[in-house]
Amino acid sequence: MTPLTEQELHQLAMNIVGKELEEDGYDFLAVNSKPKKDPQFVVLKNKKLNFVVVRAVTYPANPVEYDEKLMQTVYEHAVKYKARTYFAGVGLANSRDYDMPVHHEDDYVVNYAGLIEIKD
């Protein structure tokens, strides 16, 4: 069984967050699917600019915990554009055994609490 690569896990997280943004009525201005190239989404809703940083984490990591220094840097960048900043952590686990890697052949469990707004 082949475990998903870091890029594949990131892409899966991007798809989950992107689908939610689309369903919530956001318009996509820019999408960056490279891990660690932030923000991943620049979106517009109600004429307001939003930056969204996406991170995929695997069990047992907590998807709502984020790198505060990184998010502060993104926040400071967003302020220049009068944009809001969000973190979207997506936890992924093998549905058969949380301690096993997520594989192509297995179903997976998603732990996603939605967008977390970063404020000063």
Buried (B, 14 or more C-beta within 10 A) or exposed (E): EEBBEEEBBBBBBBEBBBEBBEEEEBEEEEBBBEBEEBBBBBBBEEEEBBBBBBBBBBBEBEBBEBEEEBBEBBBEBBEEEEBBBBBBBBBBBBEEEEEBBBBEEBEBEEBBEEBBEBEE
